[in-house]
Amino acid sequence: MTDIPVELDKHRGMAAQKATDLRRALAEVENNVREARERESDLENRLITVPATSWPEAAVKAQYLLNLYAASLPPEDTRHRALVAALLDDFVRLSEEG
């Protein structure tokens, strides 16, 4: 009897090792996606429930909403994408001036 653990992956065939690696990677990705959705939900709940106390705070909320809107635009809608980008640039410029 030994205290050294046996690495079972070394005793499997190459196909079984690849399948195991894929299952592990998929489980990790699914976990990361779930955690990201939970963080996004928490953020959105705070954006909804906590009123902005200044224009820069309101701009942060608007930036988040504009990014969601821009992500939903089809790639060929370059006019609206340019409008969103210009407005986000204005937010950055005005926040640096203030």
DSSP file (Angstrom, degrees, kcal/mol; ACC not computed):
  #  RESIDUE AA STRUCTURE BP1 BP2  ACC     N-H-->O    O-->H-N    N-H-->O    O-->H-N    TCO  KAPPA ALPHA  PHI   PSI    X-CA   Y-CA   Z-CA
    1    1 A M              0   0    0      0, 0.0     2,-0.3     0, 0.0     0, 0.0   0.000 360.0 360.0 360.0 139.4    0.0    0.0    0.0
    2    2 A T        -     0   0    0      2,-0.1     0, 0.0     1,-0.1     0, 0.0  -0.924 360.0-139.2-131.5 155.2    1.3    3.4   -0.9
    3    3 A D  S    S+     0   0    0     -2,-0.3    -1,-0.1     2,-0.1     0, 0.0   0.469  74.7 105.0 -90.1  -3.3    0.2    7.0   -0.1
    4    4 A I  S    S-     0   0    0      1,-0.1    -2,-0.1     0, 0.0     2,-0.0  -0.680  74.7-125.8 -81.5 122.3    0.9    8.2   -3.6
    5    5 A P        -     0   0    0      0, 0.0     2,-0.5     0, 0.0    -2,-0.1  -0.361  18.5-124.0 -68.1 147.6   -2.4    8.6   -5.6
    6    6 A V        -     0   0    0     -2,-0.0     2,-1.1     1,-0.0     3,-0.1  -0.797  14.6-135.4 -91.7 127.7   -2.7    6.8   -8.9
    7    7 A E    >   -     0   0    0     -2,-0.5     3,-1.2     1,-0.2     4,-0.4  -0.735  17.8-167.2 -85.2 104.6   -3.5    9.1  -11.8
    8    8 A L  G >  S+     0   0    0     -2,-1.1     3,-1.6     1,-0.3     4,-0.3   0.777  77.7  71.5 -66.4 -27.3   -6.2    7.1  -13.5
    9    9 A D  G >  S+     0   0    0      1,-0.3     3,-1.1     2,-0.2    -1,-0.3   0.819  91.4  60.0 -59.5 -29.4   -6.1    9.2  -16.7
   10   10 A K  G <  S+     0   0    0     -3,-1.2    -1,-0.3     1,-0.2    -2,-0.2   0.726 101.1  54.9 -70.5 -20.0   -2.7    7.6  -17.5
   11   11 A H  G <  S+     0   0    0     -3,-1.6    -1,-0.2    -4,-0.4     2,-0.2   0.415  94.7  85.9 -94.5   1.0   -4.3    4.1  -17.6
   12   12 A R  S <  S-     0   0    0     -3,-1.1     2,-0.1    -4,-0.3    -3,-0.0  -0.574  84.9-100.5 -97.0 163.0   -7.0    5.0  -20.1
   13   13 A G     >  -     0   0    0     -2,-0.2     4,-2.2     1,-0.1     5,-0.2  -0.311  38.2-103.6 -73.4 166.8   -6.7    4.9  -23.9
   14   14 A M  H  > S+     0   0    0      1,-0.2     4,-2.5     2,-0.2     5,-0.2   0.881 120.7  51.8 -61.5 -40.9   -6.2    8.1  -25.8
   15   15 A A  H  > S+     0   0    0      1,-0.2     4,-2.4     2,-0.2    -1,-0.2   0.908 110.6  48.2 -64.3 -41.3   -9.8    8.4  -26.9
   16   16 A A  H  > S+     0   0    0      2,-0.2     4,-2.3     1,-0.2    -1,-0.2   0.882 111.0  51.1 -67.1 -37.3  -11.1    8.0  -23.4
   17   17 A Q  H  X S+     0   0    0     -4,-2.2     4,-2.7     2,-0.2    -2,-0.2   0.921 110.9  48.0 -64.6 -43.5   -8.6   10.6  -22.2
   18   18 A K  H  X S+     0   0    0     -4,-2.5     4,-2.5     2,-0.2    -2,-0.2   0.914 111.7  50.0 -63.4 -42.4   -9.8   13.1  -24.8
   19   19 A A  H  X S+     0   0    0     -4,-2.4     4,-2.3     2,-0.2    -1,-0.2   0.905 111.7  48.4 -62.7 -41.4  -13.4   12.4  -24.0
   20   20 A T  H  X S+     0   0    0     -4,-2.3     4,-2.5     2,-0.2    -2,-0.2   0.925 111.1  50.2 -64.3 -44.9  -12.7   13.0  -20.3
   21   21 A D  H  X S+     0   0    0     -4,-2.7     4,-2.5     1,-0.2    -2,-0.2   0.899 110.8  49.8 -60.3 -41.3  -10.8   16.2  -21.1
   22   22 A L  H  X S+     0   0    0     -4,-2.5     4,-2.7     2,-0.2    -1,-0.2   0.913 110.3  49.6 -64.6 -42.8  -13.7   17.4  -23.2
   23   23 A R  H  X S+     0   0    0     -4,-2.3     4,-2.3     2,-0.2    -2,-0.2   0.911 112.6  47.7 -62.4 -41.7  -16.2   16.7  -20.5
   24   24 A R  H  X S+     0   0    0     -4,-2.5     4,-2.2     2,-0.2    -2,-0.2   0.921 113.0  47.8 -65.1 -43.8  -14.1   18.5  -17.9
   25   25 A A  H  X S+     0   0    0     -4,-2.5     4,-2.5     1,-0.2    -2,-0.2   0.911 112.1  49.7 -63.9 -42.5  -13.7   21.5  -20.2
   26   26 A L  H  X S+     0   0    0     -4,-2.7     4,-2.7     1,-0.2     5,-0.2   0.912 110.3  50.3 -63.3 -42.5  -17.4   21.6  -21.0
   27   27 A A  H  X S+     0   0    0     -4,-2.3     4,-2.0     1,-0.2    -1,-0.2   0.891 111.1  49.4 -62.8 -39.2  -18.3   21.5  -17.3
   28   28 A E  H  X S+     0   0    0     -4,-2.2     4,-2.4     2,-0.2    -2,-0.2   0.918 111.9  47.8 -66.2 -43.3  -15.8   24.3  -16.6
   29   29 A V  H  X S+     0   0    0     -4,-2.5     4,-2.6     2,-0.2    -2,-0.2   0.927 111.6  50.1 -63.2 -45.2  -17.3   26.5  -19.4
   30   30 A E  H  X S+     0   0    0     -4,-2.7     4,-2.3     1,-0.2    -1,-0.2   0.889 111.1  49.6 -61.5 -38.9  -20.9   25.8  -18.2
   31   31 A N  H  X S+     0   0    0     -4,-2.0     4,-2.4    -5,-0.2    -1,-0.2   0.914 111.0  49.2 -65.6 -42.9  -19.9   26.8  -14.7
   32   32 A N  H  X S+     0   0    0     -4,-2.4     4,-2.4     2,-0.2    -2,-0.2   0.895 111.2  49.7 -63.2 -40.4  -18.3   30.0  -15.9
   33   33 A V  H  X S+     0   0    0     -4,-2.6     4,-2.4     2,-0.2    -2,-0.2   0.918 110.8  49.7 -64.5 -43.4  -21.3   30.9  -18.0
   34   34 A R  H  X S+     0   0    0     -4,-2.3     4,-2.1     1,-0.2    -2,-0.2   0.929 112.4  47.4 -61.3 -45.3  -23.6   30.2  -15.0
   35   35 A E  H  X S+     0   0    0     -4,-2.4     4,-2.4     1,-0.2    -1,-0.2   0.889 111.1  51.4 -63.6 -39.4  -21.5   32.4  -12.7
   36   36 A A  H  X S+     0   0    0     -4,-2.4     4,-2.6     2,-0.2    -1,-0.2   0.905 109.3  50.1 -64.6 -41.2  -21.3   35.2  -15.4
   37   37 A R  H  X S+     0   0    0     -4,-2.4     4,-2.4     2,-0.2    -1,-0.2   0.892 110.5  50.1 -63.9 -38.8  -25.1   35.1  -15.7
   38   38 A E  H  X S+     0   0    0     -4,-2.1     4,-2.3     2,-0.2    -2,-0.2   0.918 112.1  46.8 -65.4 -43.0  -25.5   35.4  -11.9
   39   39 A R  H  X S+     0   0    0     -4,-2.4     4,-2.5     2,-0.2    -2,-0.2   0.900 112.4  50.8 -64.6 -40.1  -23.1   38.4  -11.8
   40   40 A E  H  X S+     0   0    0     -4,-2.6     4,-2.7     2,-0.2    -2,-0.2   0.913 110.3  49.3 -63.2 -42.6  -24.9   40.0  -14.7
   41   41 A S  H  X S+     0   0    0     -4,-2.4     4,-2.4     2,-0.2    -2,-0.2   0.909 111.0  49.7 -63.2 -42.4  -28.2   39.6  -12.9
   42   42 A D  H  X S+     0   0    0     -4,-2.3     4,-2.1     2,-0.2    -2,-0.2   0.926 111.9  48.6 -61.6 -44.9  -26.8   41.0   -9.7
   43   43 A L  H  X S+     0   0    0     -4,-2.5     4,-2.7     1,-0.2    -2,-0.2   0.939 111.7  48.5 -60.7 -47.8  -25.4   44.0  -11.6
   44   44 A E  H  X S+     0   0    0     -4,-2.7     4,-2.0     1,-0.2    -1,-0.2   0.883 109.2  53.3 -63.6 -37.6  -28.7   44.6  -13.4
   45   45 A N  H  X S+     0   0    0     -4,-2.4     4,-2.5     2,-0.2    -1,-0.2   0.907 111.3  46.5 -62.1 -40.7  -30.6   44.4  -10.1
   46   46 A R  H  X S+     0   0    0     -4,-2.1     4,-2.5     2,-0.2    -2,-0.2   0.906 110.4  52.3 -67.8 -40.2  -28.3   47.1   -8.6
   47   47 A L  H  < S+     0   0    0     -4,-2.7    -1,-0.2     1,-0.2    -2,-0.2   0.853 115.1  43.3 -62.9 -32.9  -28.7   49.3  -11.7
   48   48 A I  H  < S+     0   0    0     -4,-2.0    -2,-0.2    -5,-0.2    -1,-0.2   0.910 121.3  36.4 -76.8 -43.8  -32.5   49.0  -11.4
   49   49 A T  H  < S+     0   0    0     -4,-2.5    -2,-0.2    -5,-0.2    -3,-0.2   0.755 104.4  68.9 -88.5 -25.4  -32.8   49.5   -7.6
   50   50 A V  S  < S-     0   0    0     -4,-2.5    -1,-0.1    -5,-0.2     2,-0.1  -0.844  78.0-139.7-100.9 113.0  -30.1   52.0   -6.8
   51   51 A P        -     0   0    0      0, 0.0     2,-0.1     0, 0.0    -3,-0.1  -0.396  24.0-106.9 -70.0 145.7  -30.8   55.5   -8.2
   52   52 A A        -     0   0    0      1,-0.1     3,-0.1    -5,-0.1    -5,-0.0  -0.457  23.5-163.3 -68.2 141.4  -27.9   57.5   -9.7
   53   53 A T  S    S+     0   0    0     -2,-0.1     2,-0.3     1,-0.1    -1,-0.1   0.397  71.2  23.1-106.7   0.5  -26.8   60.4   -7.6
   54   54 A S  S  > S-     0   0    0      1,-0.1     4,-2.0     0, 0.0     5,-0.2  -0.968  83.4-102.7-155.3 167.3  -24.9   62.2  -10.3
   55   55 A W  H  > S+     0   0    0     -2,-0.3     4,-2.5     1,-0.2     5,-0.2   0.898 119.0  55.2 -64.0 -40.7  -24.6   62.5  -14.1
   56   56 A P  H  > S+     0   0    0      0, 0.0     4,-1.7     0, 0.0    -1,-0.2   0.896 108.2  49.1 -60.9 -37.0  -21.5   60.3  -14.3
   57   57 A E  H  > S+     0   0    0      2,-0.2     4,-1.6     1,-0.2    -2,-0.2   0.896 111.4  49.2 -66.7 -39.1  -23.4   57.5  -12.4
   58   58 A A  H  X S+     0   0    0     -4,-2.0     4,-2.4     1,-0.2    -1,-0.2   0.870 108.0  55.0 -65.6 -36.0  -26.4   57.9  -14.8
   59   59 A A  H  X S+     0   0    0     -4,-2.5     4,-2.8     2,-0.2    -1,-0.2   0.865 103.2  55.3 -65.2 -35.9  -23.9   57.7  -17.7
   60   60 A V  H  X S+     0   0    0     -4,-1.7     4,-2.1     2,-0.2    -1,-0.2   0.923 109.5  46.8 -62.6 -43.6  -22.6   54.4  -16.4
   61   61 A K  H  X S+     0   0    0     -4,-1.6     4,-2.2     1,-0.2    -2,-0.2   0.919 112.9  49.4 -62.9 -43.1  -26.1   53.0  -16.5
   62   62 A A  H  X S+     0   0    0     -4,-2.4     4,-2.9     1,-0.2    -2,-0.2   0.891 108.4  53.5 -64.4 -39.3  -26.7   54.4  -20.0
   63   63 A Q  H  X S+     0   0    0     -4,-2.8     4,-2.4     2,-0.2    -1,-0.2   0.918 108.8  49.3 -61.0 -43.6  -23.4   52.9  -21.2
   64   64 A Y  H  X S+     0   0    0     -4,-2.1     4,-1.9     1,-0.2    -2,-0.2   0.940 113.8  45.5 -60.6 -46.9  -24.4   49.5  -19.9
   65   65 A L  H  X S+     0   0    0     -4,-2.2     4,-2.4     1,-0.2    -2,-0.2   0.892 112.0  51.3 -65.9 -40.6  -27.8   49.7  -21.7
   66   66 A L  H  X S+     0   0    0     -4,-2.9     4,-3.0     1,-0.2    -1,-0.2   0.882 108.0  52.6 -64.8 -37.5  -26.3   51.0  -24.9
   67   67 A N  H  X S+     0   0    0     -4,-2.4     4,-2.0     2,-0.2    -1,-0.2   0.893 109.4  49.3 -65.0 -38.7  -23.8   48.1  -25.0
   68   68 A L  H  X S+     0   0    0     -4,-1.9     4,-1.1     2,-0.2    -2,-0.2   0.926 113.1  47.4 -62.7 -44.1  -26.7   45.7  -24.6
   69   69 A Y  H >X S+     0   0    0     -4,-2.4     3,-0.7     1,-0.2     4,-0.6   0.934 111.6  49.7 -62.3 -46.8  -28.5   47.4  -27.4
   70   70 A A  H >< S+     0   0    0     -4,-3.0     3,-0.9     1,-0.3    -1,-0.2   0.861 106.4  56.4 -62.6 -35.7  -25.4   47.5  -29.7
   71   71 A A  H 3< S+     0   0    0     -4,-2.0    -1,-0.3     1,-0.2    -2,-0.2   0.786 105.8  51.9 -66.9 -25.6  -24.9   43.7  -29.0
   72   72 A S  H << S+     0   0    0     -4,-1.1    -1,-0.2    -3,-0.7    -2,-0.2   0.570  87.9 103.6 -87.0  -8.4  -28.4   43.0  -30.3
   73   73 A L  S << S-     0   0    0     -3,-0.9    -3,-0.0    -4,-0.6     5,-0.0  -0.468  79.5-111.7 -74.0 142.7  -27.9   44.9  -33.6
   74   74 A P    >   -     0   0    0      0, 0.0     3,-2.0     0, 0.0    -1,-0.1  -0.439  29.5-113.6 -67.9 150.5  -27.3   43.0  -36.7
   75   75 A P  T 3  S+     0   0    0      0, 0.0     6,-0.1     0, 0.0    -2,-0.1   0.798 114.6  59.2 -56.4 -30.5  -23.8   43.4  -38.1
   76   76 A E  T 3  S+     0   0    0      1,-0.2     2,-1.9     2,-0.1     3,-0.3   0.572  79.5  91.2 -79.1  -6.1  -25.0   45.2  -41.2
   77   77 A D    <>  +     0   0    0     -3,-2.0     4,-1.7     1,-0.2    -1,-0.2  -0.474  46.4 153.2 -85.8  67.4  -26.6   48.0  -39.1
   78   78 A T  H  >  +     0   0    0     -2,-1.9     4,-2.5     1,-0.2    -1,-0.2   0.799  62.1  61.9 -70.3 -28.9  -23.5   50.1  -39.3
   79   79 A R  H  > S+     0   0    0     -3,-0.3     4,-2.0     2,-0.2    -1,-0.2   0.951 108.9  39.8 -64.0 -49.1  -25.4   53.4  -38.9
   80   80 A H  H  > S+     0   0    0      2,-0.2     4,-2.5     1,-0.2    -1,-0.2   0.866 114.3  54.5 -69.4 -34.7  -26.8   52.5  -35.4
   81   81 A R  H  X S+     0   0    0     -4,-1.7     4,-2.4     2,-0.2    -2,-0.2   0.916 109.7  47.6 -62.4 -42.3  -23.5   50.9  -34.4
   82   82 A A  H  X S+     0   0    0     -4,-2.5     4,-2.5     2,-0.2    -2,-0.2   0.882 110.5  52.3 -66.2 -38.2  -21.7   54.2  -35.3
   83   83 A L  H  X S+     0   0    0     -4,-2.0     4,-2.2     2,-0.2    -2,-0.2   0.920 110.9  46.6 -63.7 -44.6  -24.3   56.2  -33.4
   84   84 A V  H  X S+     0   0    0     -4,-2.5     4,-2.6     2,-0.2     5,-0.2   0.930 112.9  49.9 -62.7 -45.4  -23.8   54.1  -30.3
   85   85 A A  H  X S+     0   0    0     -4,-2.4     4,-2.2     1,-0.2    -2,-0.2   0.899 110.4  50.1 -61.3 -41.2  -20.0   54.3  -30.6
   86   86 A A  H  X S+     0   0    0     -4,-2.5     4,-2.1     2,-0.2    -1,-0.2   0.901 111.5  48.2 -64.6 -40.9  -20.2   58.1  -31.0
   87   87 A L  H  X S+     0   0    0     -4,-2.2     4,-2.2     2,-0.2    -2,-0.2   0.902 110.7  50.1 -68.0 -40.4  -22.4   58.4  -27.9
   88   88 A L  H  X S+     0   0    0     -4,-2.6     4,-2.0     1,-0.2    -1,-0.2   0.889 110.0  51.4 -64.2 -38.0  -20.1   56.2  -25.8
   89   89 A D  H  X S+     0   0    0     -4,-2.2     4,-2.8    -5,-0.2    -2,-0.2   0.893 107.7  53.0 -63.2 -39.4  -17.1   58.3  -27.0
   90   90 A D  H  X S+     0   0    0     -4,-2.1     4,-3.0     2,-0.2     5,-0.3   0.910 106.7  52.6 -61.4 -42.3  -19.0   61.4  -25.9
   91   91 A F  H  X S+     0   0    0     -4,-2.2     4,-2.1     2,-0.2    -1,-0.2   0.927 111.9  45.5 -58.9 -45.0  -19.6   59.9  -22.4
   92   92 A V  H  X S+     0   0    0     -4,-2.0     4,-1.8     2,-0.2    -2,-0.2   0.945 115.2  46.6 -63.9 -48.4  -15.8   59.2  -22.1
   93   93 A R  H  X S+     0   0    0     -4,-2.8     4,-1.7     1,-0.2    -2,-0.2   0.927 114.7  46.0 -61.3 -46.4  -14.9   62.7  -23.3
   94   94 A L  H  X S+     0   0    0     -4,-3.0     4,-1.9     1,-0.2    -1,-0.2   0.842 110.4  53.1 -68.5 -33.3  -17.4   64.5  -21.1
   95   95 A S  H  < S+     0   0    0     -4,-2.1    -1,-0.2    -5,-0.3    -2,-0.2   0.838 109.0  50.2 -71.6 -30.5  -16.5   62.5  -18.0
   96   96 A E  H  < S+     0   0    0     -4,-1.8    -2,-0.2     1,-0.2    -1,-0.2   0.843 111.6  48.5 -72.6 -33.9  -12.8   63.4  -18.5
   97   97 A E  H  <        0   0    0     -4,-1.7    -2,-0.2     1,-0.2    -1,-0.2   0.854 360.0 360.0 -71.9 -35.4  -13.6   67.1  -18.9
   98   98 A G     <        0   0    0     -4,-1.9    -1,-0.2    -5,-0.1    -2,-0.2   0.465 360.0 360.0 -82.6 360.0  -15.8   67.1  -15.8
